[in-house]
Amino acid sequence: MKKILSTRTAPWALNLSLFILRAGLGLLMIPHGYGKMVHFSERSGNFMDFLGLGSAVSLSLVIFAEFFCALFVAIGLFTRITVVPLVITMTVAVFKAHDADIFGEGERGMLFLIAAVVIMLCGPGKASVDGIMGK
């Protein structure tokens, strides 16, 4: 009972938790970017232009974040840098595209945003390419 109520965190448990969160976020985000990449020509004309650069450029930036950055986050390579575009993309998706409806249409985006912020603050953990290179 003492272990269940303990607030201590074992280093292995923290690293395993960060691995699960990081790999889960990356692997669940990749299909969103892949779908947009495959259907780029269909979506580029009517995609939300959130930077004033045009819908095709905006869609390209979202694909970069949701596919390529998510891939790097999943394997844990340059994690703190590559998670920043995901945070920006999910912030725009939740608060601009879904009108801050965090308990409705924007719920999934909000969950992705929270996970990305946690990874940005805590880092990738030892079970990552960054962690291996750090040794």
C-alpha positions in Angstrom: 0.0 0.0 0.0 2.9 2.3 0.7 4.2 2.0 -2.8 0.8 2.7 -4.3 0.5 6.0 -2.4 4.1 7.0 -2.8 4.9 10.2 -4.7 8.4 9.1 -5.6 9.3 8.5 -9.2 11.8 5.9 -10.2 14.1 7.0 -13.0 13.2 3.9 -15.1 9.5 4.6 -14.7 9.9 8.3 -15.8 12.0 7.3 -18.8 9.4 4.6 -19.8 6.6 7.0 -19.4 8.3 9.6 -21.5 9.0 6.9 -24.2 5.4 5.9 -24.3 4.1 9.5 -24.4 6.7 10.5 -27.1 6.3 7.4 -29.3 2.5 7.6 -28.9 2.2 11.2 -29.8 4.5 10.8 -32.8 2.9 7.6 -34.1 -0.6 9.0 -33.7 0.2 12.3 -35.4 1.9 10.8 -38.4 -1.3 9.6 -40.1 -2.8 13.1 -39.9 0.2 14.5 -41.8 0.3 11.6 -44.2 -3.3 12.0 -45.1 -2.8 15.7 -45.8 0.3 15.0 -47.8 -1.3 12.4 -50.0 -4.3 14.6 -50.7 -2.3 17.9 -51.0 -3.7 19.0 -54.3 -7.3 18.4 -53.2 -6.8 20.3 -49.9 -4.4 23.1 -50.8 -7.1 25.3 -52.4 -9.4 25.5 -49.4 -7.0 24.9 -46.4 -7.1 27.5 -43.7 -4.6 30.3 -44.3 -3.5 31.1 -40.7 -0.3 33.1 -41.5 -1.5 35.1 -44.5 1.0 33.2 -46.8 -1.6 31.3 -48.7 -3.4 28.1 -48.1 -0.8 25.9 -50.0 2.0 27.2 -47.8 0.0 26.8 -44.7 -0.9 23.2 -45.6 2.8 22.6 -46.4 3.8 23.8 -42.9 1.1 21.6 -41.3 2.3 18.6 -43.2 5.9 19.3 -42.2 4.8 19.5 -38.5 2.4 16.6 -38.5 4.4 14.2 -40.6 8.1 15.0 -40.5 8.4 16.5 -37.0 6.1 13.8 -35.6 8.4 11.2 -37.1 11.4 12.8 -35.4 9.5 13.1 -32.1 8.5 9.4 -32.3 12.1 8.3 -32.6 13.4 10.9 -30.2 15.7 12.8 -32.6 16.1 16.6 -31.9 12.9 16.2 -29.8 12.7 19.6 -28.1 13.2 21.4 -31.4 10.9 19.2 -33.5 8.1 19.3 -31.0 7.8 23.1 -31.3 6.1 23.0 -34.8 3.7 20.5 -33.3 2.8 22.8 -30.4 2.3 25.7 -32.9 0.2 23.6 -35.3 -2.0 22.1 -32.5 -2.5 25.5 -30.9 -3.7 26.9 -34.3 -5.9 23.9 -34.9 -7.5 24.0 -31.5 -8.0 27.8 -31.0 -8.4 29.0 -34.6 -9.7 26.1 -36.7 -11.9 24.6 -33.9 -12.8 28.0 -32.2 -11.3 26.8 -28.9 -14.0 24.1 -28.6 -11.7 21.9 -26.4 -14.6 19.7 -25.2 -16.0 19.2 -28.7 -14.3 19.3 -32.1 -11.0 20.5 -30.7 -10.7 17.8 -28.1 -8.3 15.5 -30.0 -6.1 18.5 -30.9 -6.0 19.7 -27.3 -4.8 16.2 -26.2 -2.1 16.3 -28.8 -1.2 19.9 -27.7 -1.0 18.8 -24.0 1.2 15.8 -24.9 3.5 18.0 -27.0 3.9 20.6 -24.3 4.8 17.9 -21.7 7.4 16.5 -24.1 8.8 19.9 -24.7 9.1 20.6 -21.0 10.4 17.2 -19.9 12.5 16.2 -22.9 12.6 12.9 -24.7 14.0 10.7 -21.9 16.8 8.2 -22.1 15.0 5.8 -24.4 15.4 8.0 -27.4 18.0 8.8 -30.0 18.7 12.1 -28.1 19.1 10.1 -24.9 21.6 7.7 -26.5 23.6 10.5 -28.1 23.7 12.2 -24.8 25.7 9.4 -23.3 
